[in-house]
Amino acid sequence: MENSTTSNEYVRGTLKTIVLNLLAEHDRMYGYEITQEVKDRTGGAIALTFGALYPVLHKLEQEGLLLTESVEVDGRLRKYYSLTHRGNETARTKTNDLERFIEAVRLLLAPKNLATE
């Protein structure tokens, strides 16, 4: 991406949907795993910081969309996140809403003669 500040602005607006969608695809994930999945799938174009990710995870948990489970791995506690039933429904809705929004923005950004064809 050309400007990390600009891309961060877009990520902030879509981070909740990104997290919900990833958790809907996987049974459960932990924070670092989420950041790596985003980095890998976007070829590094989107890099989530823990400072951005964890507040969203905590908010989703408070909203009743996530469950957490702490598991000891190599002598350390790892917190896994998974979606509740309501979280799965919200993931579908938010993902569909974002896809419709992205399509509308594509139409706005297309040259006018292409957008009307």
C-alpha positions, -999 to +999 in steps of 0.1 A: +000+000+000+012+035-008+006+051+026+004+031+058-016+059+075-043+057+048-044+019+049-046+020+088-076+042+084-094+016+063-083-012+086-097+006+116-131+008+099-132-028+090-112-046+117-142-059+136-155-075+103-121-089+094-118-105+129-153-119+128-148-133+093-115-150+102-130-166+133-160-177+113-136-196+090-116-212+118-130-229+149-107-208+172-077-186+169-053-168+192-042-132+187-008-138+170-025-163+147-050-137+136-023-111+129-003-137+109-034-149+089-042-113+079-005-106+069-003-139+049-036-135+031-029-099+021+007-104+012+017-080+039-005-052+027-024-052+059-004-057+091-025-057+123-008-045+155-017-060+188-026-025+200-054-025+174-064-061+176-068-068+213-092-039+220-114-052+192-113-087+206-122-075+241-151-054+227-164-084+207-162-105+238-181-079+259-208-078+231-213-115+235-199-124+201-168-142+213-159-168+238-124-171+252-105-202+263-070-201+280-048-231+272-013-238+285+011-241+256+049-246+263+044-234+298+026-202+288-011-194+287-025-188+253-059-172+249-081-186+221-111-168+207-141-184+191-175-171+179-207-176+198-238-185+178-247-148+177-211-140+167-214-163+136-246-145+126-230-112+131-199-123+110-222-132+081-241-100+083-211-077+086-192-095+059-221-092+035-226-055+044-188-049+038-189-067+004-219-046-007-201-014+005-169-024-013-189-030-045-206+005-042-171+021-037-158+003-068-187+018-088-179+052-074-142+049-083-147+035-118-146+060-147-181+072-153-185+056-187-175+022-173-198+026-142-229+031-164-224+001-187 
